[in-house]
Amino acid sequence: MEERNDRHLDSPKVVCDGGRVVARAKALFGRGAFLSNYLIAFLLILTLNFTLPRLMPGDPFQAIYGEEALLAMTPQLKAQLVERLALDQSMGQQFLAYLLSLAGGDLGHSYYYNQPVLSVILDFLPWTLLLTGSALVISTLLGLFLGIESGYRRGKRLDKTLLAGLMFLNGFPDFFMGIVLLLVFGVVLGLIPLSGALTPYSGLSGLPLAIDILHHLLTPLAALVLVRVTSSYLLTRNTMITTLKENFILAARAKGCSEGKIKYRHAGRNSLLPVVTATGLSIPQMITGALFVEIVFSYPGVGLLLYNSLLTRDYPLIQGILLMVTVVVLAANLVVDLLYSRLDPRVSHAR
């Protein structure tokens, strides 16, 4: 009986099932460690956002809100905010109150707008998401297409023209490109609005409203796309040149595959992975560039809100904006990492 049991344990089915269990356990452990890195980064950001104002010399309430707010603030509102922030209690109780407030969506109170910080940010955030999301998608897709075509035609006139032109555009900062476009198409030619995200008091709705929003969005979007498209283009072009030398490309040509299939299905598809990584790394730069472009065009996004909050020294609003931007960047990087593991399963096994 003991010999039979040993043979049963050594059977291929048992060994295979055991290998699957071990592989699943490793995958779950790797995924948990992967998510814990983002959780640790988020907790560190929360801790810094909480401790920095309280480490400043003087009254913590004055450090959080500033002297200007204290002059314009009523005693009733001050007492209410002191109780909400638990500033009359120990540091541990203050941190607990801070976490509970964040869990309830309370990022503080903006004394300039006389509203909760979260509601103020949510009024401006959709315009920033529209601008940065559109710029990210268009610059990535355009860079992929141009990179594939340029890499496939390496050394030809199209490749040299695209390479020289995009490298020239890449040398300009986002805000400078926005200023140039605003002066040329807005001031000189008068083809675009000079500010805003829509025409005020126009009473538009439906399709005319969408066209009006697109008309105001076009120039700041072009400023971001023209500068940001170069990174995805160069990475796709270089990857395309390397991929075209691989053996599977020669095998596809030997099988009689068309040049279009070789270009996009074989070589182009294998050029996606580094571009996805570069896209995730470029999200913070895209958001930073959008903040400056919004100031140039007076586009009512988070960048213009941050600029106004700096002018008015609305410190709770500044902290709320920086915290919101940080969370968005972490979430975007998390999505890119998960997408990358879907595109290339070897990444998930390597963790």
N, C-alpha and C positions, 0 to 999 in steps of 0.2 A: 504493500500500500504506500509506503513512504517513497519507494522508487517511482511509482506511478504519479504521485503528487509532484515530485521533482520534475518529471517529464512534462507534466501539464504546465508547470510554471515556466519551463523553458520553451514552450510552444511559440511559433511565430506570432500567433494572434495575441497572446498575452504580452509579448515583447512590444508589438506594434501599439497595443492599447496603452501600455505603460509609457511609451515614447510620446504618444499624443497627450497624455496627462501632463507629463513633464514639460512639453512644449507649450501647452496652454498655461501652465503655472508660470513659466518664464515670461510669456506674453503679458499675463495679468500683472506680474511684478514689474516688468519694464514699463507698462502703461501707467501703473501707479506711481513709480518713481518719476516718470516723465511729467505727469500732472502735478506732482508735489513740487517740482521746480517752479512752476508758475504760481502755485499757492504760496510758496515761500517768498517769491518776488513781490506778490501782491501784499502780503503781510508786512514786508519791509517798507513798502511804499506807504502803507497806512500808518506805520509807526513813525516814519519821517514826517509825514504830513501832520501828525499829532504833536510830535515833540519839538519841532523847530520853532514854532511860535512861542511855546512855553519855556524854551531855553533862553529866550531873549531877556535882557535885564528889565526890571520894572514890573508893572502890573500885567499879568497874563491877558486880561481883558483888553487893555490898551495895546498890547502887542498884536492881538488878533484883529482888532477893529481899527486901531489907529486913533490919533488925537482928533482928527476931523470928525470921525463918527461920534466920538464922545461929546463934542460940542453940539452936534445936531440931533443927538439921541435923547429921548425923554427918559426920566428916571424909571418909569414903569417898564419901558422896553428894555432898559439896561438890567433891571432886576429879573425880568423874564429870561433874558439871554444868559445871565449868570447862573440861574437855576437850570436852564436847559443844558448848558455846557458843564455843569457841576464844578465851576471854578472855585467855589468855596469849600471844596472837599479835597481829599488826598489825590495824588497823581494816578494811583490805580483806579480809583472810582471815576476820575475824569476820563481815563482811557476806556473804561467799561461803558460809560455814558456816551463816549464818542462812537464806539462800535455799535451800540444799540441805536444811536441816531442814524448812522450810515445804513444799518439794516432796515430801518424804517424809511429810508430815502431822504433823510434830513442832512443836507450838506452845509447847513448854516443859514444865516439870514443876511441878505444884501441890504445894507442901509441906504445905498444910493438908489436902487430900484424899489426899496421898501417891499421886497418880496422874498420868499425862500429862494436860496441859490439854485436849487434843482429846477424850479419852475422857470427861472430866468434862463438857465442854460438850455433847457428843452425848447424854449422859444427860438433860440438861435441855432441849435444843433442840426436840425434838418437841412438847412442851407449848406452847412459845412459837409455833411454826409453826401449831399447831392453833388457838390463840387469835387470833393476828394474821391468819392466812389467812381464818378464818371471819368475823372482824370486817370485813376488807377487802371480801370478796365480798358479805356481807349489806348493809353500809352503802352500797356502790356500787349494787347492784341496787335496794335500797329507795329510795335517793336518785333513781335514774333513774325509777322508777315514780311516786313522789310528785311529782317535778319535772315529768314529762310531764302528769300529771293536773292539777297546779296551774297550769302554764303554759297548758294548754288551756282552763282555766276561770278565766282571769285576772279578778280583781276580784269574783269570786263568794264565797259564804260559805266553801266548802271551801278556796279559795286563801288567803283571809285567815286562816283558822284554822291551816292548815299553816304558813304563813309566820310567824305570831306564835309558835306553839308551838315550832317548830324553832329559830328565832332565840333564844328563851329558853333552850333546852337547850344551844345552842352556846356560851353564856356560861360554862358550868361546865367546869373542867378534868377530865381523865379520872379522876384519882385522887379528886377530890372527889365526882364522880358515883358512883364505886365505894364510897366511904365511906357516902354516903346510901343506896344500895341495900343495902349490907351491914347498916346499922343497921335499916332498915325491914323488909326481907324476912328477914334472918338473926336479928337480936337480938329485935325486937319481935314479928314474926309467926312466926318459927321455921320458915320454909318452905324455906330454903336452907342448905347447909353453910357454916360460918364460915371454913373454910380447906381447903387441899389440892385435889388434882385427882381423887381417888377415895377411897373409904372404905378405910382401912387394915385389913388382916387380915380382909377380908370374904370372900375365897375365891371371888369372883364370876368368871364367864367367859361369853363369848358375848354374847347380847343383854342380859342383866342388867348385865354390866360396861359395855357401851356406854351404857345408860341411866344408870348411876351416874356415868360420866364426863361425860355431857351435863348431868346434874343439877348437878355441881360447876362446869361450864363456863358455865352459863346466865347467872349474874349478872355475872362479869367481862366476858363477851361483850356483855351488854346495856349495861354501862357504856361500852365503847368504841363500840358502834354508835350509841347515843343522842347522843354528842358528835360523832362523825365523819360522820353521815349528812347534816348540814346543808350541808356544802361541796358535795357532789355534787348535793344537792337544789337549792340556789340556782343553781348553774351550769346544770343541766338546765332549770330553770324559765326563766331569762333567755334561754338559747339557744332554747328552745321558743317563747317570745314573739316573738323576732326571726325565727325560721324561718317561723312562721305567716303572716308578712307577705310572704313571697317569692312570685315569680310562678309557680313550679312548683306551689305549693299551690293557687293560684287555678285553674291548669290542671287539676289533679287533681279539684278540685270541679266544674269545668266538664265533665269527662269522666264525672261521675256516680259517682266513687269514694265508698265508704262512709266515714262519719266515723271508724270504727275504723281503717281502712287509712290514712286521712290522718293520724290521730293518731300511730300507731306506725310504720307502714311508711315514710311520707314525712317527716313532721316529726320523729318520735322517732328515726329512724335517723340523720338529719343532726345530731341533738343528741349523738350518741355521742362524736364526736371530741374536743371539749374536755373531756369527762368522763374519757376515757381519759388525757389529759395530766394532769388534776388528780389522778387516781388514782395515777399514777406519782410525782407530786410529794408526795403525802400519805403515801407509804410510810414515809419516815423518821419523820414525826410519829406514824404509827400504831405503829411499833416503839417509839418513845420512850414513848408513852402506855401501851403494853402493859407496858413494864418497870415503870412506877409502879403500874399496876393489879395486877400480879403481887405486888408487895410488900404492897399493901393486903389482898389475899385470901390471902396466903401460898401463891400458886399456884406449883408447882414448875417455873418456867420460867427463862429466862436472866436475867430481871430480878431474881428472887429470888436467883439465883446471883451476880449482880453485886453485889447488896446485901451478901450474906454475905462475898464476897471483899473488899469494901471494909472491912467490920468486922474481918476477920482480916488485912488488909493483904497479901493474896496477890497480889503484883504481876504475876507471870507469868499468872495466871488472868485478872486484869483486862485485861492487854494482849491476851490471846487472845480474850476476849469482845468487846472493842472492834474488834479486827481482823475477827472473824467477822461482827459486825453490819454493819461497813462493806462487806464483800464481799457480803453479802446485799442491802444497799441498792443497790450498784452493779449487781448482777445483775438485780434487779427493775426498775431504771430502764432497763437495756438491753433487757429483754423488752418493756417498755412502748413504748420507741422503735421496736422492730421491729414490734410490733403496730400502732402508729400509722401506720407507713408502709404496712402492709397495708390498713388501713381507708381511707387516703387516699393514693393513689399520687403525688399532687402533692408530698408531703413528700419522697419519695425523689428526685424530679427536682430539688427545690429545694436539695438538699445540694450 
